[in-house]
Amino acid sequence: MLTHSLDHGVLVVTVHRDPGVGGRAALLGKIGDLVHACRPAPVVIVLDDAATDGAALSVVLRVHRLCSGLGILMSVATGSAPARRVLEANADTGGTRLVIHARTDTAVSAAFAAAA
């Protein structure tokens, strides 16, 4: 369902498919554990095309609230314009801004530059 790596000190978590409503809590827990383990590294969540449905987007928004509370920069990369619009419209505006990109390389480069 997901893979992760460190790229220039940025935690990159790739979600390969939507977890569905039943898998949402498990995915949130896995990503949350990675965020805590790599803290204070910035986080980029990459959503593959098969991971742009409601449950995956809900998890991304919850992880954003977690990162915001921890003071961690979080970005999302997805090629899906509809998913980017949903994330932009529903992102929490009370903390650290959710940065949304269409390309993974741009998201990682921007997160690296912001953390430097």
PEVEN-V910714 format. One record per residue. RES is the residue in one small letter. SS is DSSP state (helix for helix, strand for strand, loop for the rest). D_LAST is the distance of its C-alpha to the last C-alpha in Angstrom with 1 decimal. Layout:
# PEVEN-V910714
res | ss | d_last
RES | SS | D_LAST
RES | SS | D_LAST
This chain:
# PEVEN-V910714
res | ss | d_last
m | loop | 30.4
l | strand | 26.7
t | strand | 24.6
h | strand | 21.0
s | strand | 18.6
l | strand | 15.1
d | strand | 13.5
h | loop | 10.3
g | loop | 9.7
v | strand | 10.8
l | strand | 14.3
v | strand | 16.5
v | strand | 19.9
t | strand | 22.7
v | strand | 25.8
h | loop | 28.7
r | loop | 31.4
d | loop | 32.3
p | loop | 33.3
g | helix | 36.1
v | helix | 37.0
g | helix | 38.1
g | helix | 34.9
r | helix | 32.5
a | helix | 32.3
a | helix | 31.8
l | helix | 28.9
l | helix | 27.3
g | helix | 27.9
k | helix | 26.4
i | helix | 23.2
g | helix | 23.0
d | helix | 23.6
l | helix | 20.7
v | helix | 18.3
h | helix | 19.7
a | helix | 19.6
c | helix | 15.9
r | loop | 14.7
p | loop | 12.1
a | loop | 10.6
p | loop | 10.4
v | strand | 13.8
v | strand | 15.4
i | strand | 19.1
v | strand | 21.1
l | strand | 24.7
d | loop | 27.2
d | helix | 30.2
a | helix | 32.3
a | helix | 29.9
t | loop | 30.0
d | loop | 32.9
g | helix | 33.2
a | helix | 32.6
a | helix | 29.2
l | helix | 28.1
s | helix | 29.2
v | helix | 27.2
v | helix | 24.0
l | helix | 24.8
r | helix | 25.5
v | helix | 22.3
h | helix | 20.5
r | helix | 22.5
l | helix | 21.6
c | helix | 17.8
s | helix | 18.2
g | helix | 20.3
l | helix | 17.8
g | loop | 15.0
i | loop | 13.2
l | loop | 11.9
m | strand | 14.5
s | strand | 15.5
v | strand | 18.8
a | strand | 20.0
t | strand | 23.7
g | loop | 26.1
s | loop | 28.6
a | helix | 28.8
p | helix | 31.1
a | helix | 28.6
r | helix | 25.8
r | helix | 28.3
v | helix | 29.3
l | helix | 25.8
e | helix | 25.1
a | helix | 28.5
n | helix | 28.2
a | loop | 24.6
d | loop | 24.5
t | loop | 23.6
g | loop | 23.8
g | loop | 20.2
t | loop | 16.8
r | loop | 17.6
l | loop | 18.2
v | strand | 16.6
i | strand | 19.2
h | strand | 19.2
a | loop | 22.1
r | loop | 20.4
t | helix | 18.4
d | helix | 16.6
t | helix | 15.4
a | helix | 14.3
v | helix | 12.3
s | helix | 10.7
a | helix | 10.0
a | helix | 8.7
f | helix | 6.3
a | helix | 5.2
a | helix | 5.6
a | helix | 3.8
a | loop | 0.0
